[in-house]
Amino acid sequence: MSTEARPFLKWAGGKGQLLSQLSAHLPARIQHEPFTYVEPFVGGGAMLFFMLQRFDNVKKVVINDVNEDLVLAYRTVKDDVEALVSRLAAMETAYRAVAEQEGRSELFYEVRERYNRRQGDGVERAAQLIFLNRTCFNGLYRVNRHGLFNVPFGRYANPTICHAELLRADSCLLQQAAVEIRHGDYADTLQCADGLTFVYLDPPYRPLDATSSFTAYAKGDFNDDDQRALAAFCHRLSAEGCLWMESNADCSAKNPEDIFFEELYRDYRIDRVSAARFINANPEKRGKLTELIIKNYE
Ligand SMILES: C[S@@+](CC[C@H](N)C(=O)[O-])C[C@H]1O[C@@H](n2cnc3c(N)ncnc32)[C@H](O)[C@@H]1O
């Protein structure tokens, strides 16, 4: 049986668990008309891989992220997957050859150091990112305010560092759909609209309360002004005739007086989906939450 394409990185805010609920909110028109798919905050790409497999009527696909290393990893998976697989396979062999966790930890910090010094060619840097994602604590990507990856070593018995079949399945799909992989600010993707266009926006979420920690995907914050600017971008997408759907945090469920999104998106339809959050390190905060789905269509 062939391997199903899905995210090759574990990413904070990954939508893998929400796909069936999100797919119920997709616009009816894309079911039977050729369309352009744009994902301005692609992250791990759970929705991207779902869309590529679910719809054979996608005529153009554009993904974008501000995280340069993530974009490099997508480009490498798409264009140079065999070189990436050999590099990762070698890293996995070296890692597993060290039996003691102490020795593995040393290896981990060596790779982290090289990654943060931006050493190596493109294939090596993509391999370093995947290696770190597979062997770090909780398998997440996080950088400090200097942009340095700072997740510590994670103790796993035998992590799969080189998932060759998955990487090949992802590569094949990215190539088949000739996915355009862009690096930059989400706002620059406005120019990618082409005919019937569906845009799925999964920005860094607004914190539910002042104490919930900010998830640093890349240097810089995504504050309330950025959320407002994103809403203005959504208005522009509507004016261009695009269909769009945005995921964001359900702040009013936590605090009924916090109607930030209800006000910001009062011209649009807001629904809720239930989301299991596994990101929080504190198990007490991992409970069931709802998330917003905001759309400019019925
Ligand atoms: C919530 S994550 C996306 C999760 C993803 N859809 C998934 O399923 O894994 C948000 C992404 O937005 C990116 N990002 C943050 N600010 C951005 C900006 N101004 N323009 C483009 N991407 C940005 C981050 O690097 C991060 O990958």
The ligand as an ORCA input file, in Angstrom:
! r2SCAN-3c Opt
* xyz 0 1
  C      -0.461     28.148     13.091
  S       0.962     27.952     12.149
  C       0.264     27.144     10.824
  C      -0.131     25.726     11.145
  C      -0.322     24.879      9.881
  N      -1.425     25.327      9.064
  C      -0.386     23.392     10.152
  O      -1.384     22.772      9.907
  O       0.597     22.872     10.666
  C       1.303     29.589     11.628
  C       2.407     29.754     10.619
  O       2.430     31.118     10.208
  C       3.766     31.502      9.958
  N       3.791     32.985     10.017
  C       3.847     33.804     11.094
  N       3.797     35.100     10.718
  C       3.701     35.116      9.358
  C       3.604     36.139      8.370
  N       3.595     37.421      8.711
  N       3.501     35.779      7.076
  C       3.533     34.461      6.719
  N       3.626     33.445      7.612
  C       3.708     33.753      8.912
  C       4.572     30.799     11.007
  O       5.919     30.642     10.605
  C       3.814     29.456     11.137
  O       4.400     28.462     10.357
*
